Amino acid sequence: FYHMTSPTYSYSSWLTCQKSLDLYQVHLVYIATLVAGSIALMGSSFMIVTYLLYGSYSNNNSNNSNNNNSNTNKASDINSEYHHRPYKKKKRGVASIVIYLALGDWAWALSQIATYTTVLSIPPESYTWAMCVGFRLFFQYPSGTSVFWTCSIAVMLYLSLFYPHFLELHRKSLLFFFHIFSWGFPLVTCFVVVWGGYLFHSPMMLICIPREPYQFTFWFF
C-alpha cells in the first residue's frame, strides 16, 4: 500500500486545520467528540435494551371493570386501559427495523469512543498504517449502516403512508432488500476506500481519511 501513504499527495486541508487550532483546542475537540459518542452509546444502548425487553412481549390480560355510570369509574377504566394496553407480539412497519438502526448507531458511537480514547492515550509517534486502516474501517462501516438504515426507514415510512397495500404485500421482500442494502453497501464502500487507493495517512492522524481529490465525493456519498 505504499502509493496510499506517499507524501506526494497534498495535505493542505489537514494543515489548514492544524494551523487554525493549537494543540489544546484540538484536544478540546477530541474530548467533545468523546463525550458526544458516550451520550450516543447510552442512547442507542437504551433503545436496544428496550427492544429486547419489550419488543416481543405479549400481554393479553384485559382489565374490564364493571361499567358504572360514575365519572370516577370511567376515569379509572381509561387509566387502567392505558397502562395495561396489550402489546403486539410481532412488530410491524418501522418498529420492526428501528432496532437495526440502533445497532448501527451503537457500533458507530463505540468506534468514536475507541478512536478518540486512543488519540488521547498514545503519542502520535506510535500511530501505524495498520492502526490507521483499522480505525478507518471501524468508523466507516457502522457509520454507513446507520445512514443506510435511516434511508430504509424513510422509505418504509413513505410506503406506509402512501402505499400501505403494496407494503403489506411485499413486506418480507422489502425487509430482505433493506438488509442487503443497509449491511452490504457500506461493506462495499469499505473495500473501495481501502483497496482502491483513496486513503492517505498523515503522521499526526490516527485515522486515515480520503485523499484530497476524493474527499468531497466520499463524504457527500
Salt bridges, closest charged atoms under 4 A:
GLU168 OE1 - ARG92 NH2 3.22
GLU168 OE2 - ARG171 NH2 2.53
